[in-house]
Amino acid sequence: MSRHRPPGVVRRTATAAVAGALALAGAVALPATPAQADTTAKGDVIANLWEWNWDSIASECTDVLGPAGYGAVQVAPPAESLKQSSYYWWDVYQPYSYNLDSRFGTAAKFASMVTACHKAGVKVYTDAVINHTAAQTGTGYNGTTITSKYDTPEWDRANYHDSSDCPTSDLTIQDYSNLTQVQNCELLGLPDLKTGTDTVRTGIAGFLNSQLALGVDGFRVDAAKHIPEADLAAIESKLTSTTSGSAPYVFQEIYPGSTPQPSDYYASGDVLDFTYASRLKSAFQGNVSDLESLSSSGILPAANSVSFVTNHDTERNGLHMSYKDGDTYRLANLFELAYKWATPTVYASWEWTQSDQAPPNSSGFVTNTDCSGGSWYCLDRDTAVVGMVAWHNAADTAAVSNWQTKSSSVIGFGRGGAGFFALNNGTSGATYTFSTGMADGTYKNVIDGGRTTVTVSGGSASVTVPAKDAVAFYNSSYTCTVGCGDPGGGSGDTVNATFDEYAPTASGTNVYVVGSIAALGSWDTSKAVKLSSSGYPIWSGEVSVPVNTSFEFKYIKKDGSGNVTWESNANRTATAATSALSLNNSWNVAGADATDVTFNETATTDWGTNVYVVGSVPSLGSWNTADAIPLSSASYPTWSKPVIVPKSTAFTYKYVKKDGSGNVTWESGTNRSYTTGSSSGYTTSDTWK
């Protein structure tokens, strides 16, 4: 059978009964080469609703994605997974069984979600975690108990790579430039399935086929670089058709590294383009004029890739942009939809202050998405994004044309007369005359839902592009579908300010931030913003503050009786421009007297064990391990965290490890020492001893 591409929008003809019949009768197997998404057809935009529950995705498909013209929705791993006490987001990447009762809902709700999305004309792609199973023992979200990580309902020890396959002493990957280790050893201690055997290939294919029988249209393959391409091809050769009769669409996560390379996997499906997202971050945090050479900047071929601005890993480890970048991030997504290249994705998930933080949940089970409550960032329904999905679909196969660079912050381009797009990444509005390539007439601006118009005369138009915004048009009869007048993901008038405050407290006492603007309570302590203690002794929170605004603020403590204790230092000050800002502070250490030291510690750990720094000054817990500073594992095995300490101060410190039960292990050797000066930006680079 020749390689083919399915249409961009699902046209479902099979009923649930037919799906069941296919599952019972056994559909004809497909060839090893999977189908690819059509990068030029209408309706190819993927909405990545990361870790939304099934009920919420069903509603979003019906109310937003379908009417807006999205082609598909990418959903979280649907299998039963680890359930541990903190309910971290990464639980779902530790499968306990291939049962489809998960933290996102029951198998029945999963099937109903797929049906609802199909009725709305939206395909469903699931995140397929097939390289490994869970590193941690315990109980899963459907009650499955695991006492040995090499013994699950589907697999036993013989189904995993062992010392005969992996050359490292602890079976974990130690050298990411060594292909054998990358593909035969354990990623972060996650048991690595022996995908070279037919038994494992058949079992994985059965898991994926059970989803295809329910109507799933394709898979995002997690950790694909840790599976040899030949093994993936063999697994895909065992997959059945989708209920619409086509080959399932496969796109693969090949995380950046020296080996293997993305091109090694083109035969097995499309590849997520991390370089594309990196180039966008560089341009939007530098000069967007650099985007003129994007196609020759090392990004993956359009025919073999899926583009994105950020994902759940890279928004947390700083590799790519995130919602915390405010309007700049939103603007990068608009550009992605305008620029003709790979299959584009739009990422929508929850807001977070700690990298491991769980999605909003009840005892671990993810609660319904509330796009107006401040916990979720629903970029998929942003007015401008919805408008650009329609623009993208209308531009169809037309090539990029009429590129114009007006300044380092302002660019514009057309799509062969099918549409025109201009963006301004600057801090003030800009007016230029653009050659649009469009027929003369008056067009509605899709960015604001059609509230404003642009007039083209002689193929040119004078366009005023607001700061950190865009103007786009393609059809004078454009009608806004959803989110009209409601910015959704971001209002354009505010940015996120993240407050991180080191403050040890007694049990029952909480920390708040209060300040001179309404968003911070206007100095009214009853309206102060409560911070989260999830990273104790760092208290964290995010507040939407007005752009281009200076404000004063301070931290307070409230005990169980409501008694308020203020910091003793002078009011702190900050200025919000047009990008997100982070404020790192320490209780009673005034801004003028404070400096920052970023502690970097290289240390390997087991799952559930974290690294902390503790030391002789109050900002480092005064040697009390209960008040030690938790370091971030975002760049594992390097653990990092900036800490606010007094200027021109000598102190001693040490690193400790704490496991899930709170047991403390000190590193060996003498105390480390450090002395700050009168400037800022100090850094340590240490290794566990």
N, C-alpha and C positions, 0 to 999 in steps of 0.2 A: 504494500500500500504506500502511495506517495505521501510525503510530508504535506500537511495542509493546515490552514488557519481557520478556526471557527469564526462566525460572524461576531461582531462586537456586542450586540445585545441579544440576550437569550430569547428564544422563541419556543416556549415550552409546549410540547404536544403530548408528552407521556404523562399519564396520571400516576398516582401512588400505587394503584393496582398493577399497572404495567411495570413500575419499578420493582415491586415485589416479585412479579413473574420473572423478570430478568435475573433477580437475585437467586431464585429457586432453580431456574432452568440453566443458568450459566451463560453469560454473554460471550461472544467471540473475543478472544484476547487481541489487544492492539500490538503493533510493532514496537520495538524498543524506543524509537524516536517519537517523543510526545508532540502534541500540537503546540503551537505558539499563539499568543494573543496577537490580534491584528493591530499593529501600531499606527495604522492610518485610518481604520474604519471608524465610523461613528459609534459612540458608546463604549469606548475602551478604557475610560478612566476608572481606576480602582479606588474605592473608598476603604481605607484601612481603619476599621472601627476596632481599635486594639483593646481587648479585654472588656468590651461591652457584653452584657449578658444577652441571651438569645431573644428574650421578649423585646428588649430595647432595639436590637438589630432588626427584628421583624417590623417594628413600628417605623424605624428610620427608612427601611427599604420602601415601605408603603407611602410614607408622608413626605420624604425628602429625596432619597436617592433615585427612585423611579421617576418622579416628576421632574427632577433636575437633569436627568439624562446620564447618570452614572451607568457604566457598563457592568460593574461587578463590585462586590463587597468582599474584603478580606477579613476573616474572623480568627479569633484566638484558637489555640489547640483545643479540640473538643473532647479529648480523652480524660478519664479520671486521673487525677494527679495527686502529688504530695499535699497534705494539709498539715501545716505546722503552725505554732501558736501565734506567730506574727503575720501570717497570711500573706507573705510577700508576693509580689507580682510574678517572680520567677518560679513559684510553685508549679505553674502550669507547664514549665519546661522540664519537669521531673515526672514523667508518666508512671503511674502505678498499675494501670491496666488499660486495655483498649476498649473498655466499657465507655459509652458515650453519656453517662451521667456524671456531670462535672460541676465545677464551681460556678458555671455560667447557666446551669439549668439542666433539666432532665433530657434524656434521649428523645422523648416525645416532643419537648419544646424545641429541641434542635431541629427535628424534622419539620415542625410547624414553621420555624423560622425560614428554612430553605424554601418551603412552599410559598410563604408570604413574599419572599424576595423574588421568586420566579414569577409570581403573579404581577409583580411590579416591573417585570422586565429586567431584573438584576441578577446576574450570575453570583454564585457563592464559591469562594476559594477558602479552604481551611489551612491553617498552619500545621504542617505535618512534622511532628517530632518523632523521627524514625531512626536517628543515629544511635540513640541511647535510651536508657530508662533512668529511674531515680537514683541519686547518690545517697539519699537519706532514707533510713527506715522509719516506719511509723504507720499511720493510718491515712488512707486517701479520702477524697470527698464523697465517695460512694461506699465507704466502710471497708475497703480492701486493706488488709494488714500485711505489711512486709517486714520480716525480721532479718532477712539477708538481702542485700541489694542485688545479688545474683540469682534471686529466686522470686519470680513474679508469676501471676496467673498464666502468662503466655510463655515465659522463658525460664530456663534453668542455666546452671553454670556453663554447660557445654555450648550455649548459644552466644557466649560473649568472648571477646578477645582475651587472651591470657598471656603469660610470660613467654609462651612459644611464638607469639605474634608481636608483642610489645617489648622493646629492649630496656625499658626503664625499671628501676627497682620497685617503685610503687605503682607501676602500671599507668601513671599519669603522663600527659604530654609535658616534657621539660624543654624541648627545643622545637619551636614552631617553624623552623626552617628545615626540619627533618621530615620528609614525606611519610616515612614509615610510622613515626611517632604521631604525626597529625592524623593519620587515618587508621591506625591500629591501637593506639593508646587512649586513655580516658581523658576527655575534656573536663577539667575541674573535678575529677573523681567520679564523673557520670559513667556508669557501666557501658562499655562500647560494644554494640551488637556486631556479631560476626556476619556481616552482610555478604561475605563471599560464599556463604553456604546456601544451598537451595532451600533448606528448612527455614532459615531466617527470611530469605527473600519471599518465600511463599506466605509466611506469617505476616510480614509487613504489608504485602499486597492485599492480603485478606482484610486487614484493618482499613486500608484505603478503599477497597472495593465496597466495604460495608457503608462507607460514606457516599460513594458514588451511587449506590442503590437507593439512597435517600434523596438523591438529586444534586449532590455536590458536583461542581463543574471543574474543579481543579485544586491544585495544592501549591502552597509556598513551602518548599522543603527547608526546614531549619537545619543549620549546621551542615549544609551539603558538602562543604569542603572536607569534612571529616569522614565522608563516605566515598570510596573510589567511584569514578564515573561509570566504570563497567558494571559495578554493583547496582548503581541507580538505574542504568539502562536495563539490567536484567529484571529489576523490580517493576519498572514501568511496562515491560513486555507482558507482565502478568495482570495488568490493570484492565478492567472492563470498560465499555463505553459509558458515557454519561447517559442520563435518562432522555436527553435530547438526541442521542445517537452519535455524538461526536467524541473525539478523543479528549480526555481531560487535559486542561492547560496546566503546565508545570513551570514554575519559576523558582530559582534556587538562591539560597543565601551563601555566597562565597565571601566570607569576611576577609578584609585586606590582610595580606601576608605574602611571604616570599614563595610559598608553595602550598597547594596547587594554585594555578592561575584561573581566572574566570573563563578564558577561552578553552580550557580543558573540558568544560562542562556544556558547551554550546550544543553538543549532540543530544543532551538529555533534557534541554529546555532553555528558557530564557534565564538570565542571571540578574540579580539585583545590583544596580550600579552604584557602589559606594563612592567611586571617584566623581561621578556626576554631582552627588550631594556635597562632596568636599569642594568642588569647583564653585558651586553656588554659594556656599558659606564664605569662601575667599572673596568672591566678587561682591556679595551684599554686605560684607564687613569691610570692604575696601572700595574698589572702583567697579561699578556695574558695566562700565565701558569695556571691561575685559571679556564680557560675555559674547562679544562679537566673534571671538576665536574659540568659543566653547566646543564646537564640533571637532576641532583639531587639538584639543587640550588633553587628550589621553582618556576621554570617557569611552565607554564600551560602544560597539556598533549598535545602531538603533534597532536593527533586525534581531538582535540577540539579547536585548536588555529591558529591564523595568527600572524606571527612574523614580527617585524619591528625594524629598528635602530632608527628612529625618525619619528615624524609627525608634522603637522602644529602647534599644541599646544605645544608639548614638546620640539621642537627646540627653541621655544621662551621663555619658562619659565625656562629653564635650567635643566629640569628633565632628558633629554636625550641629546645625542650628536647632532651636526648640521654640515652643510657644513663649518662653521667657524672653526671647528676643523681640517680642511685641510686633509692631507693624513691619519691621524689617523681615521677619519670618513669614508673615502673611504675604508680603510682596514677592518673596522668593517662590512661594507656591503659585502665585498668579503668573509669574514668568514661566514656570514649569508647564503650566497648562497652555500658555501661548506659543511656546517654542516647539516646532515640529521635531520630535525626536522619538524616544522610546515610549512604551506604555507608561503613562504617568499615574502616580498614586497620591492620594491626599490622606494625611494621617490625622486621626481624631482620637483623643484619649483623655485621661484625667490629669488634673494639675497635681504637682508633687513638690515636696520640700526635701525629702531624703531619697536617695537613689533606689533603695530597696522597697520603698513605701508601697503598701497594698492599694489596690483600687478601692473605691468606696464599697463597703461590704457589710454583711450581717453574719457574724461567725464565719467569715471567710467567703461566703457565697456573695458574689458580686450583685449589688443592688441596681435598680433601674437607673439608667442614665438620665440625669437632670441637667439639661444644657443651660438652664437659667439660674442654677443654684450656686455657681461659683466653684464647684468641685470638678467639673468636666470642661474641657476645651473643645467645643464641637466645630472645628474648622470646616468640616464638610458642608455645613449649612450656612456659613458666612455668605452674606449677600454677594460680595465680589467673587468668591470662589464659585458659587452656584452660577453666577453670570458667565464666568470663564469656562465652566464645563460646557455650557451651551455654545459659547464662542469656539471652543476647541472642537466640538462635534461639527459645527458648521464649517470650520476651516478644512476639515476632512484631510484630503491628501495634498493640499496646496503647499508648495515649498515656501520657506522663509524668503522674503524679498524686501526691497526698499529699506535696508538697514540704515539707520541714522544714529550717530553718536553726537548728541548735542553738548554733553559735558561728561565728566567722570561719573556723574550721578544720574544723568538723564539719557535714556535711549528710546528708540521707537523702531518698529518694524511691521511689515505687513505679511500676509500669507497669499501672495499672488492674486490680490483683488478680492479674496474671500473674507478678509477681516484686517483690522489694523489695531496695534497695541502699543502703548507708550507707558513708560514707568519713570518715576522720580524717586530715587533713594536719598535725596537730599533733605535738609531740615527746613526748607522754605519752598513755597510754590514756585513753579517755573512755567513760562509761556514761550512756546516755539511754534514755528510753522513747519509742518511735516509734509513730505510727499507720501501720500497714503497708498497710492495704487488703486484706490476705490473709485467707483462711479460717483459722479456728482449727486448730492442729495443731503438730507438731514438724517442723522443716525442717532439712535439711543445708546447711551453709555451703559454697558452691562455692569460695570463696576459698582455703580450706585443703584442698580435695579431699574435703570432707565429714567431716573428722575431728571438727569441732565442730557443734553444732546450736543452733537458735533456736526457742523456743516462743512461738507467737502465741496470745493469749487475748483475746477480745473485740475482735479486730482490732489489738491493740497488742502490743508486745514490748519488753522491757528488753534492750538490746543493748550489749555492751561491745565497742568498736571499738579495736583496738590502735593504737599510734602508727604513722603513715605506712602505714596499711593500710585494709582494707575488710571488710565483712561483706555477703554477698549470698545470697539463697535464692529458690527458685521452686517446688520440688517435693520432697516428703518422700522420694521414691524415687530422687532424683538419685544417679547412680553415676559416680565419676571415671573418665575414659577413658584419658588419657595424662598423664605427668608427675606422677602421684599421689605426693605426699610429696616430690617433687623440685622445688625452686623454679625451676630452669632458668635464667631470665634473671638473677635476683638472689636472694640468700638471705634478704634482709631483716635480716641480722645484720651485714653489712659494707657499706662504701661504697668507691668508687674514689678513691684518692689519686693524683694525677698529679704526678710529680716532674720538674721542668725545671731543669737545672743547667748554667750556662755554665762550660765547662772545656776550654781548649785542651790537647791532648795530643800526645805523640810517636806516630809510627806504631807500631802494635802494642800501644798502651796503651789500656785501656778504663776507663770510669767506672761505679761501682756506688753504690747507696745501702744503708746498713746502719743498724739502730736497735734500740731497746729492746724491741720487740714481736716475736713469732714471725714475723709476716708480713715483717719486715725483718731476719730472721736472728738476733734476740736478741743483737746485737753480735758474732756469729760471722762473721768476714769470708769464711769459706768458704761461708756461706749468704747473703751479700749479694745484692741484686737487681741484675742487670746492666741498664744503661740502653742505649737505642738511640742510635746516632750518626747516624741518618738526617737529622737537622736540624743536624749539626755546625756550630759548636762548642756548640750546645745539645744536651745529652744528656737523653733523656726516657724515662719509663717509667710504667706504671700498676701499682698494688698495691692489692689488696683489704684494707682495714684494718677492725678492729672499730668499730662505731658507738659514739658517746659515750665515746671513749677518747682520753686524752692520751698522747703518746709523744715520745721523743727520737730524733734521727737525725743522720747525718752522711754526707758523700760521701767515697769513697775511689777511688784509682786503682790498677789492677793492670796490670803490664807483662807481656810475653810469657813471662817466667820465673816469674810468680806473685808478684813482689814487690809489697807493698802500701804505698801512700803515703796518709796521712790528711790531711784538711784541718787547718790549724793553728788555726782558730777554735774557740770553745766549742761544745758540742753544740747542735744546733738543736732547737726544740720545735714541736709542732703538736697540734691537737685535732681529731679526727674527730667530727662531730655525726651527723646523719642524712642529710646531703646530700654529694655529691661535693665534694672540695676540691682545689685546685691550689696547688702550692708552687713558687715561682720563686726560684731561688737562684743565687749566683755563687761560684765556688771561692775559698776563703779570705776571703770577705767575710762577717763575722759578722752575724747577724740584727739585733742592736742597732745596728750601724753602717751598715746597708744601707737603701736606699730604692729606689723603682722609678720609671723613666721609660718611658712608652709612646711609642715613636717612630712617627709617622704620616707616611708619605710618599706623595704622589700622583704616580704615574709609570706611563705606558703601556709595555707590553713586547710582544715577540713571544712565541709559544708556546715554552716551553723556557728562557726567560730570566727570572731572578728578581732581586729587589732586596734589598740588604743594607745594614746600617749599620756603619761602622767608625770608630774614634776613638782619642783619645790615652790613654785609661785602659785597664787590663787587661781590664775588663769589656766593652770595645768592641774588643778585639783588638789594642790598642797599635799601630794603623795597619797591622797585618799583614792583608792582604785574605784570606789563607787562614783567618784566625780571625774574619772579619767575621760579624755576627749576621744570619742569614737572617730576613727579614720574611715575614709571612703574607699571601697574596693573597686571603684569604677575602672581603674587602670591596673587591676590585679595582674601579677603579684605585687605591684607597688600600691601601698595604702597611703592616702594623702589627706591632708586637711589644713587649711590656714587657721591659725589661732591668734587671737588678739592678746598681746602682752605689753607691759610697760616699755617705753623707750629706755635706752642706756641702762639696761638691767642684766646682771649675770644670774643664771639659774642652772639647775641640773634637772635631768629628765631621763626617762626610760620608757620602753615599750612593753606592753602586756597583751596577752591574748585572753579573751573570755569566750567560753563555749556557751551553748544554748541554756545550760543549767546555771550559768553565772560563775563557774569555776575559773579562777585566775591563774595564768602561767606567766611568770616574769621572764624576760630575757636574761641571760647570764651576763657575767662581767660587771665592771664598775659602772657607776652612774655616768651618763653622758653630760656634757656641759656646753653651754652656749651663752653668748653675751650679745645683746642687741645694741645698736647704735642709735643715732638720732634721726635716721631716715626711715625707709619702709621697704617692703618687698624682700625680706630675708627668707632663705630656704635652707633646709637640711636634707641630706641624702644619706640615709642609713640602711643597714642590712641587719636583720635579726641575728642576734648572737646568743 
